[in-house]
Amino acid sequence: MDDDNRPFPIQAEVAINGRWGRRAGCTIPWWLAEAIYEQYEKRFHTGQTLERIAERGGFCREEVLDYLGSRPTQ
């Protein structure tokens, strides 16, 4: 992990016309995404690179909280 501050996308789930979907939400520093990715790979062993996850829209907010050891309360 280094001090890479490039933006890494975080998805946001939204309701549009009564249907749930994902759209761009916000970003976190790339170095933080790398820390989350370490836990993600340990759990899922997908072989999907962090770069590929970013191309597909990033992690969702709940994943970020889960991998950092906190769960949403609502």
C-alpha positions as CSV (number, residue, x, y, z in Angstrom):
1,M,0.0,0.0,0.0
2,D,1.4,3.4,-0.9
3,D,0.1,7.0,-0.9
4,D,-1.7,6.7,-4.2
5,N,-4.5,9.3,-4.0
6,R,-6.1,8.7,-7.3
7,P,-9.9,8.5,-7.0
8,F,-11.4,5.0,-6.7
9,P,-15.2,4.9,-7.4
10,I,-17.7,3.9,-4.8
11,Q,-21.2,2.9,-6.1
12,A,-24.4,4.2,-4.8
13,E,-27.7,2.3,-4.9
14,V,-30.6,4.5,-5.9
15,A,-34.3,4.1,-6.6
16,I,-35.3,5.4,-10.0
17,N,-39.0,5.2,-10.9
18,G,-39.4,2.5,-8.3
19,R,-36.5,0.3,-9.4
20,W,-33.2,0.0,-7.6
21,G,-30.1,0.5,-9.6
22,R,-26.5,1.6,-9.2
23,R,-24.8,4.7,-10.2
24,A,-21.6,6.5,-9.5
25,G,-21.6,7.7,-5.9
26,C,-18.4,9.1,-4.6
27,T,-14.7,8.2,-4.5
28,I,-12.1,7.2,-2.0
29,P,-8.3,7.3,-2.3
30,W,-6.8,4.5,-4.3
31,W,-4.6,3.5,-1.3
32,L,-7.7,2.9,0.8
33,A,-9.2,0.8,-2.0
34,E,-6.1,-1.3,-2.0
35,A,-6.6,-2.1,1.7
36,I,-10.2,-3.0,1.1
37,Y,-9.1,-5.1,-1.9
38,E,-6.8,-7.2,0.3
39,Q,-9.7,-8.3,2.4
40,Y,-12.0,-8.7,-0.7
41,E,-9.5,-11.1,-2.3
42,K,-9.0,-13.1,0.9
43,R,-12.8,-13.7,1.1
44,F,-13.7,-14.2,-2.6
45,H,-10.5,-15.3,-4.4
46,T,-12.0,-14.0,-7.7
47,G,-8.7,-13.1,-9.4
48,Q,-10.4,-9.8,-10.4
49,T,-7.9,-7.0,-10.2
50,L,-8.5,-3.8,-8.4
51,E,-8.3,-2.0,-11.7
52,R,-11.1,-4.2,-13.1
53,I,-13.3,-3.5,-10.1
54,A,-12.7,0.2,-10.6
55,E,-13.7,-0.1,-14.3
56,R,-16.9,-1.9,-13.3
57,G,-17.9,1.0,-11.0
58,G,-15.9,0.2,-7.8
59,F,-17.1,-1.3,-4.5
60,C,-20.5,-0.5,-3.1
61,R,-20.7,1.5,0.1
62,E,-21.7,-1.5,2.2
63,E,-18.7,-3.5,1.0
64,V,-16.4,-0.6,2.1
65,L,-18.0,-0.6,5.6
66,D,-17.9,-4.4,5.8
67,Y,-14.2,-4.7,4.9
68,L,-13.2,-1.8,7.2
69,G,-14.9,-3.6,10.1
70,S,-18.1,-1.6,10.5
71,R,-21.7,-2.4,9.4
72,P,-24.4,0.1,8.5
73,T,-26.9,0.6,11.2
74,Q,-29.8,1.5,8.9
